[in-house]
Amino acid sequence: MMNQDGYLSAVLGPAMLDVDAAGFGAMDDLAMYAEGGLPARVVDMIPDIAVSRGVDITGDDRVRGELDRLKALPALADAWRWARLMGGGAIVVIAKDGRALREPLNLEGLERLEELKVFTLDDVSATDRRYSDPNEANFGMPEVYRVRTQTPGAVAAEFFVHESRLIEIPGDPLPAKLNRKGIPWAGRPAVTRAFRAIRRYGEGLHWALRLLEKKQQAVHKMKGLVEAIEHQLEDVVRKRVEMVDSVRNALNGVAVDSEDDYQILSSDMGGVKDALAEFQIAVAAETGIPVTQIFGRSAAGLNATGDGDLEALYNTVAMGREVKVNPALERLVSLIRAQRTLAAGAERQGEAWSITWPALKPATAKESAEVRKANAEAQAREMDALSAAVDNGLSQDQAFEYMKQEGLYGLTPDAGGQSAKSYAAAT
């Protein structure tokens, strides 16, 4: 009876017996992200696109410079990045207000915002100190958080920070009973199932490569192979196989004994491309990012331009930005405007302000001209209606007040809105 181990040793050799399959299978989500490539693109693409064209703060032109100084948009993108990867991100506001980090932010003495530090959900934990007034909206929520920090080359450290100094970016929705950290804004990662699909796609690429390597399979027929293995002549057999393969690689031909045979069998590669395309579609379905954008493929189909895929991606980015980034940015802007260095000009600037995100897809010159034309026509009809209203009893003062509040013809609306300090305290 032939020894199977002897056969493997004769054909493969000892160095080939322990070869493992490569891929993402043994890596956790963090390790996959750290390697970059497709896993990192799935996490990073949406936050990076969201802040790529900046933001406008209408009503206070001083805020833009402060956002740039604090590197606010990169910080918001990083916090959203960690929320997608780990279920939550947090920005700790380092402020010069005369108090320690564990004490409530002193809005009356807020001299200057110094820095924004970003942490992941794993770096933050809630303490037992919680709000206890059942009549308040924050009843039961953590008042102080513990934050762990790791500096390269140094031991891990931790500090305590009051919740008024922390701006959170929540993870995706998660039932309260599944929230094990006791942090209200902790959620589920957005890419857990996407990373599973990426692992399957990586395995598919791996086996496709193995199939390609074996597309042409050499078959050696040797007289006396079984007898040689039985007599423990594996080294002789393996040397003979290696010699034939070496000659074939060098001369594209082989010479064998008259009683031996050597054939090349070709495997069918049909269906591999379609299977890999289905794996890509599965990744796109789990991430919510179109295949054309995540894999850089051209749109398929007759007269396909890919504009629909790009619009779908931009809609996903805009919806996520509205839910995740806008509340954090509103609080940050209110803190910026509450600084003493800016409060002096608050009366001149007014309290009314708003956040405006530029369009993710820049308009062409033709599209911009068509929009201006449509706006001009709409404004002309509005003025015709206003003139008709004046002719029918509306006073000129009332008409002027309407145009002023609408900001027509360069008129500035009256200042209004909640003060920066009261808004910051409320949020």
C-alpha positions as CSV (number, residue, x, y, z in Angstrom):
1,M,0.0,0.0,0.0
2,M,1.4,3.4,-1.0
3,N,2.1,6.0,1.8
4,Q,0.2,9.2,1.1
5,D,2.7,11.3,3.1
6,G,5.4,9.8,0.9
7,Y,3.5,10.8,-2.2
8,L,3.1,14.4,-1.0
9,S,6.7,14.6,-0.1
10,A,7.8,13.2,-3.4
11,V,5.7,15.6,-5.5
12,L,5.5,18.8,-3.3
13,G,8.6,18.7,-1.2
14,P,8.6,19.7,2.5
15,A,8.6,23.4,1.9
16,M,5.2,23.4,0.2
17,L,3.3,21.3,2.7
18,D,2.6,24.2,5.1
19,V,1.5,26.9,2.6
20,D,-1.6,28.8,3.9
21,A,-4.1,30.8,2.0
22,A,-3.6,34.5,2.0
23,G,-6.3,37.2,2.4
24,F,-8.3,39.1,5.0
25,G,-9.7,36.1,6.7
26,A,-7.5,36.2,9.9
27,M,-7.5,40.0,10.3
28,D,-9.9,42.0,12.5
29,D,-11.6,45.2,11.3
30,L,-9.0,47.5,12.7
31,A,-6.1,45.6,11.1
32,M,-7.9,45.6,7.8
33,Y,-8.4,49.4,8.0
34,A,-4.8,50.0,9.0
35,E,-3.6,48.3,5.8
36,G,-5.4,50.8,3.7
37,G,-6.8,49.9,0.3
38,L,-10.4,48.9,-0.1
39,P,-11.3,48.6,3.6
40,A,-10.0,52.1,4.3
41,R,-11.8,53.5,1.2
42,V,-15.1,52.2,2.5
43,V,-14.6,54.0,5.8
44,D,-13.0,57.2,4.6
45,M,-14.8,58.0,1.3
46,I,-18.1,59.4,2.7
47,P,-16.5,61.6,5.5
48,D,-13.8,62.9,3.2
49,I,-16.3,63.8,0.4
50,A,-18.6,65.5,3.0
51,V,-16.0,68.1,3.9
52,S,-14.1,68.3,0.7
53,R,-15.7,71.5,-0.5
54,G,-15.6,73.3,2.8
55,V,-18.6,75.0,4.5
56,D,-20.0,78.5,4.6
57,I,-21.3,80.2,7.8
58,T,-23.9,82.7,6.6
59,G,-24.4,85.7,8.9
60,D,-20.9,85.8,10.5
61,D,-17.9,86.0,8.3
62,R,-15.5,85.7,11.3
63,V,-16.3,82.1,12.0
64,R,-14.6,80.7,8.8
65,G,-11.2,81.8,9.9
66,E,-11.7,80.2,13.3
67,L,-12.8,77.0,11.7
68,D,-9.6,77.0,9.7
69,R,-7.4,77.8,12.7
70,L,-8.9,75.0,14.8
71,K,-8.8,72.6,11.8
72,A,-12.5,71.9,12.5
73,L,-13.5,70.2,9.3
74,P,-10.6,67.6,9.4
75,A,-11.5,67.0,13.0
76,L,-15.2,66.5,12.2
77,A,-14.2,64.1,9.3
78,D,-12.0,62.1,11.6
79,A,-14.7,61.8,14.3
80,W,-17.2,60.6,11.7
81,R,-14.5,58.2,10.3
82,W,-14.1,56.6,13.7
83,A,-17.9,56.5,14.2
84,R,-18.2,54.5,10.9
85,L,-15.4,52.2,11.9
86,M,-16.0,51.8,15.7
87,G,-19.5,53.0,16.5
88,G,-18.7,56.5,17.7
89,G,-16.3,59.4,17.7
90,A,-15.7,62.3,20.1
91,I,-14.1,65.7,19.8
92,V,-12.7,67.1,23.1
93,V,-12.7,70.9,23.1
94,I,-9.5,72.3,24.7
95,A,-10.6,75.8,25.8
96,K,-9.0,78.6,27.8
97,D,-11.9,79.4,30.2
98,G,-10.2,79.3,33.7
99,R,-11.6,75.8,34.6
100,A,-10.3,72.3,34.6
101,L,-11.4,69.7,32.0
102,R,-13.6,67.9,34.4
103,E,-15.6,71.0,35.3
104,P,-18.4,72.5,33.1
105,L,-17.3,74.8,30.3
106,N,-17.4,78.4,31.5
107,L,-19.1,80.2,28.7
108,E,-19.0,83.6,30.5
109,G,-15.2,83.3,30.8
110,L,-14.5,81.6,27.5
111,E,-11.4,83.4,26.3
112,R,-10.4,81.2,23.4
113,L,-10.7,77.8,22.0
114,E,-7.2,76.3,21.8
115,E,-7.5,72.9,20.1
116,L,-9.8,70.1,19.0
117,K,-8.7,66.6,19.9
118,V,-10.4,63.5,18.3
119,F,-11.0,60.2,20.0
120,T,-12.7,56.9,19.1
121,L,-15.5,55.4,21.0
122,D,-13.1,52.8,22.5
123,D,-11.1,55.7,24.0
124,V,-14.1,57.1,25.9
125,S,-16.1,55.6,28.8
126,A,-18.8,57.0,31.0
127,T,-18.2,57.5,34.8
128,D,-20.8,56.9,37.5
129,R,-21.3,60.7,37.7
130,R,-24.6,61.4,36.0
131,Y,-27.3,64.0,35.9
132,S,-29.9,63.3,38.5
133,D,-32.7,65.8,38.0
134,P,-35.7,64.0,36.5
135,N,-37.1,67.3,35.3
136,E,-34.2,68.0,33.0
137,A,-33.8,66.6,29.5
138,N,-30.3,65.2,30.4
139,F,-31.6,63.1,33.3
140,G,-29.5,59.9,33.6
141,M,-26.9,60.9,31.0
142,P,-23.2,61.0,31.9
143,E,-21.9,64.2,33.3
144,V,-18.2,63.3,33.2
145,Y,-16.4,61.0,30.8
146,R,-13.1,59.1,31.2
147,V,-10.9,59.5,28.1
148,R,-7.8,57.3,27.5
149,T,-5.0,58.5,25.3
150,Q,-2.0,56.8,23.9
151,T,1.0,58.8,22.8
152,P,3.5,57.0,20.5
153,G,6.4,55.9,22.6
154,A,4.7,56.7,25.9
155,V,2.5,54.8,28.3
156,A,-1.2,55.1,28.1
157,A,-2.8,57.9,30.2
158,E,-6.3,59.0,31.0
159,F,-8.1,62.1,32.0
160,F,-11.7,63.2,32.9
161,V,-13.7,65.6,30.8
162,H,-17.0,67.2,31.4
163,E,-19.7,66.5,28.8
164,S,-20.0,70.2,28.0
165,R,-16.5,70.0,26.6
166,L,-17.1,67.0,24.4
167,I,-18.8,67.0,21.0
168,E,-19.9,63.6,19.9
169,I,-20.4,62.1,16.5
170,P,-22.8,59.1,17.0
171,G,-22.5,55.7,15.4
172,D,-25.4,54.2,13.5
173,P,-28.6,53.6,15.4
174,L,-28.6,50.8,18.0
175,P,-31.3,49.5,20.3
176,A,-30.8,50.8,23.9
177,K,-30.6,47.3,25.3
178,L,-27.7,46.5,23.1
179,N,-25.7,49.5,24.2
180,R,-23.2,48.0,26.6
181,K,-21.0,51.1,27.2
182,G,-23.7,53.2,28.9
183,I,-22.9,56.1,26.5
184,P,-26.1,57.6,24.9
185,W,-24.4,58.4,21.6
186,A,-22.7,55.0,21.2
187,G,-24.0,53.1,18.2
188,R,-23.0,50.3,15.9
189,P,-20.2,50.6,13.3
190,A,-21.4,51.3,9.8
191,V,-18.9,48.9,8.1
192,T,-19.1,45.6,10.0
193,R,-21.1,43.8,7.4
194,A,-19.2,45.6,4.6
195,F,-15.9,44.2,5.9
196,R,-17.4,40.7,5.9
197,A,-18.2,41.2,2.2
198,I,-14.7,42.6,1.6
199,R,-13.3,39.4,3.2
200,R,-15.3,37.3,0.8
201,Y,-14.3,39.4,-2.1
202,G,-10.6,39.0,-1.1
203,E,-11.0,35.3,-0.8
204,G,-12.6,35.3,-4.3
205,L,-9.6,37.2,-5.7
206,H,-7.2,34.8,-4.0
207,W,-8.9,31.7,-5.4
208,A,-9.2,33.3,-8.8
209,L,-5.5,33.8,-8.8
210,R,-4.9,30.2,-7.7
211,L,-7.2,29.0,-10.5
212,L,-5.2,31.2,-13.0
213,E,-2.0,29.7,-11.7
214,K,-3.4,26.2,-12.4
215,K,-5.1,27.0,-15.7
216,Q,-2.4,24.9,-17.4
217,Q,-1.8,21.8,-15.3
218,A,1.1,19.6,-16.1
219,V,0.5,15.9,-15.7
220,H,3.5,13.5,-15.4
221,K,3.0,9.8,-16.1
222,M,6.0,7.9,-14.8
223,K,6.5,4.2,-15.0
224,G,7.4,2.8,-11.6
225,L,6.2,5.8,-9.6
226,V,4.5,3.6,-6.9
227,E,7.4,1.3,-6.6
228,A,9.8,4.3,-6.2
229,I,7.7,5.7,-3.4
230,E,7.4,2.3,-1.7
231,H,11.2,2.1,-1.7
232,Q,11.4,5.6,-0.2
233,L,12.9,7.2,-3.3
234,E,10.8,10.4,-3.0
235,D,13.9,12.6,-3.6
236,V,14.6,10.9,-6.9
237,V,11.0,11.3,-8.0
238,R,10.9,15.0,-7.0
239,K,14.2,15.7,-8.7
240,R,12.8,14.1,-11.9
241,V,9.7,16.2,-11.8
242,E,11.7,19.4,-11.2
243,M,14.0,18.7,-14.0
244,V,11.2,18.2,-16.5
245,D,9.5,21.5,-15.3
246,S,12.9,23.4,-15.5
247,V,13.5,22.2,-19.1
248,R,9.9,23.1,-20.1
249,N,10.3,26.6,-18.7
250,A,13.6,27.1,-20.5
251,L,12.9,25.5,-23.9
252,N,9.1,25.3,-24.0
253,G,9.5,21.6,-24.6
254,V,10.4,18.5,-22.7
255,A,12.1,15.2,-23.3
256,V,10.8,12.1,-21.4
257,D,11.4,8.4,-21.5
258,S,9.5,6.4,-24.1
259,E,7.4,4.7,-21.4
260,D,6.7,8.0,-19.6
261,D,4.2,10.7,-20.7
262,Y,3.9,14.5,-20.1
263,Q,0.7,16.4,-20.8
264,I,-0.5,20.0,-20.3
265,L,-4.2,20.2,-19.4
266,S,-6.0,23.6,-19.6
267,S,-8.7,24.5,-17.1
268,D,-11.9,26.4,-17.9
269,M,-11.9,30.0,-16.5
270,G,-15.5,30.7,-17.5
271,G,-17.6,32.3,-14.8
272,V,-14.8,33.6,-12.7
273,K,-15.2,37.2,-13.9
274,D,-19.0,37.1,-13.3
275,A,-18.4,35.7,-9.8
276,L,-16.0,38.4,-8.9
277,A,-18.4,41.1,-10.3
278,E,-21.1,39.7,-8.0
279,F,-18.7,39.9,-5.0
280,Q,-18.2,43.6,-5.9
281,I,-21.9,44.2,-6.0
282,A,-22.2,42.6,-2.6
283,V,-19.6,45.0,-1.2
284,A,-21.4,47.9,-2.8
285,A,-24.7,46.8,-1.4
286,E,-23.3,46.6,2.2
287,T,-21.5,49.9,2.0
288,G,-24.1,52.0,0.2
289,I,-21.4,53.2,-2.2
290,P,-22.0,52.4,-5.9
291,V,-19.7,49.9,-7.6
292,T,-18.4,52.5,-10.0
293,Q,-17.2,54.7,-7.2
294,I,-15.8,52.2,-4.8
295,F,-14.0,50.1,-7.4
296,G,-13.2,52.8,-10.0
297,R,-15.1,50.9,-12.7
298,S,-16.7,52.6,-15.7
299,A,-20.5,52.5,-15.8
300,A,-21.8,49.6,-17.8
301,G,-24.7,49.6,-20.2
302,L,-25.8,51.5,-23.3
303,N,-25.2,55.3,-23.1
304,A,-24.3,54.9,-19.4
305,T,-22.5,57.9,-18.0
306,G,-22.3,57.1,-14.3
307,D,-24.0,60.3,-13.3
308,G,-26.8,58.3,-11.6
309,D,-24.2,56.5,-9.4
310,L,-22.4,59.7,-8.6
311,E,-25.7,61.4,-7.6
312,A,-26.6,58.4,-5.4
313,L,-23.2,58.7,-3.6
314,Y,-23.7,62.4,-3.1
315,N,-27.2,61.9,-1.7
316,T,-25.8,59.3,0.8
317,V,-23.1,61.8,1.8
318,A,-25.5,64.7,2.2
319,M,-27.9,62.6,4.3
320,G,-25.2,61.4,6.6
321,R,-23.7,64.9,6.9
322,E,-27.0,66.3,8.0
323,V,-27.4,63.7,10.7
324,K,-23.9,63.2,11.9
325,V,-21.9,66.4,11.2
326,N,-24.4,69.3,11.3
327,P,-25.3,69.0,15.0
328,A,-21.6,68.9,16.0
329,L,-20.7,71.8,13.7
330,E,-23.6,73.9,15.1
331,R,-22.3,73.4,18.6
332,L,-18.8,74.2,17.6
333,V,-19.8,77.4,15.7
334,S,-21.8,78.5,18.8
335,L,-18.7,78.0,21.0
336,I,-16.5,79.9,18.5
337,R,-18.9,82.8,18.5
338,A,-19.0,82.8,22.4
339,Q,-15.3,83.5,22.6
340,R,-14.4,86.8,24.1
341,T,-12.2,87.6,21.2
342,L,-15.3,87.4,18.9
343,A,-18.0,88.4,21.3
344,A,-17.1,92.1,21.0
345,G,-18.3,92.2,17.4
346,A,-21.4,90.1,18.0
347,E,-23.7,93.2,17.9
348,R,-22.3,94.3,14.6
349,Q,-22.6,90.8,13.1
350,G,-26.0,89.9,14.6
351,E,-27.1,86.7,16.2
352,A,-28.7,85.1,13.1
353,W,-26.4,82.7,11.4
354,S,-26.8,79.4,9.4
355,I,-24.6,76.6,8.0
356,T,-24.5,76.3,4.3
357,W,-22.7,73.4,2.6
358,P,-21.6,74.0,-1.0
359,A,-22.9,71.6,-3.6
360,L,-20.9,68.4,-3.7
361,K,-21.1,68.5,-7.5
362,P,-20.0,71.9,-8.9
363,A,-22.4,73.4,-11.4
364,T,-21.2,74.0,-14.9
365,A,-21.2,77.5,-16.4
366,K,-24.3,76.6,-18.4
367,E,-26.1,75.3,-15.3
368,S,-25.1,78.3,-13.3
369,A,-26.5,80.6,-16.0
370,E,-29.8,78.7,-16.2
371,V,-30.1,79.0,-12.4
372,R,-29.5,82.8,-12.4
373,K,-32.0,83.2,-15.3
374,A,-34.7,81.2,-13.4
375,N,-34.0,83.2,-10.2
376,A,-34.2,86.5,-12.0
377,E,-37.5,85.5,-13.6
378,A,-38.9,84.3,-10.2
379,Q,-37.8,87.6,-8.6
380,A,-39.4,89.7,-11.3
381,R,-42.7,87.9,-10.9
382,E,-42.4,88.4,-7.1
383,M,-41.9,92.1,-7.5
384,D,-44.8,92.3,-9.9
385,A,-47.0,90.6,-7.3
386,L,-45.6,93.0,-4.6
387,S,-46.4,96.0,-6.8
388,A,-49.9,94.7,-7.3
389,A,-50.3,94.3,-3.5
390,V,-49.2,97.9,-3.0
391,D,-51.7,99.1,-5.6
392,N,-54.4,97.2,-3.6
393,G,-53.7,98.7,-0.2
394,L,-50.3,97.4,1.1
395,S,-48.3,100.3,2.4
396,Q,-44.8,101.0,0.9
397,D,-43.3,100.6,4.4
398,Q,-44.7,97.1,4.6
399,A,-43.4,96.3,1.2
400,F,-40.0,97.7,2.1
401,E,-40.0,95.6,5.3
402,Y,-40.8,92.5,3.3
403,M,-38.0,93.1,0.9
404,K,-35.6,93.7,3.7
405,Q,-36.4,90.5,5.5
406,E,-36.1,88.6,2.3
407,G,-32.7,90.2,1.7
408,L,-33.7,91.5,-1.8
409,Y,-31.7,94.1,-3.7
410,G,-28.8,94.2,-1.2
411,L,-31.0,94.9,1.8
412,T,-29.8,93.4,5.1
413,P,-32.4,91.6,7.3
414,D,-32.6,92.8,10.9
415,A,-30.4,90.9,13.4
416,G,-32.1,88.3,15.4
417,G,-31.7,84.8,16.8
418,Q,-30.4,83.2,19.9
419,S,-27.2,84.5,21.4
420,A,-24.1,82.4,21.0
421,K,-23.7,81.8,24.7
422,S,-27.3,80.7,25.2
423,Y,-27.2,78.5,22.1
424,A,-24.0,76.9,23.2
425,A,-25.4,76.3,26.7
426,A,-28.5,74.7,25.2
427,T,-26.7,72.4,22.9
